[in-house]
């Protein structure tokens, strides 16, 4: 069973190390894992990752690798060298790319977990059709998730709305990281379809990614505690949800 604190990933969607470190120090020991995505990584490079890892934080490196297998494997090895705990690849890169990514991760000293992005949560049915992909969004998510797990990925990134179906169809033996989470009572911002931390866990998520509702809160530490309490409630309700 994973503790609520282990389940929470706070997104550092800022453009400088100074801002990132301000958030991290304001949250202190209450947050163990941070997501570094393409904004902060593009602005500051690997040094911010090294600094956070050196200070004892776990890093979810969300750069969504999608390239030829050789290039992705090489990038995964570099990410592993940085000491990240989790990283993302696009499931649509295909079996070969996913296999070499997971092999590269497992063959490295720190063996980060490899998570596959199925369909971006910003995509709707119409967007999908425009890209030339036939069929429904739910079917594509399920198809790509099973492809990724068969290729050896440790889990998937998907919206909480898809997790329930993935658990029903693919079982419990994989990680499911869910963004688009809004603590109960928080402003929805630009998110139309959001879930609370408790709802995400009840649906089968193992981890939740929360950005602005925590980093932009008047009291970020209080927002963390409220998200943790909310997840505890869900765990009590659903029991041993991995
Ligand atoms: O919206 P919020 O600030 O909580 O977003 C945190 C992270 O979750 C962002 O870095 C974004 O990559 C991801 N996200 C997502 N899908 C959404 C909302 C956010 O992938 N619907």
Boltz pocket constraint, residues with backbone or C-beta under 6 A from the ligand:
constraints:
  - pocket:
      binder: B
      contacts: [[A, 11], [A, 13], [A, 37], [A, 121], [A, 122], [A, 179], [A, 180], [A, 181], [A, 191], [A, 193], [A, 209], [A, 210], [A, 211], [A, 212], [A, 213]]
      max_distance: 6.0
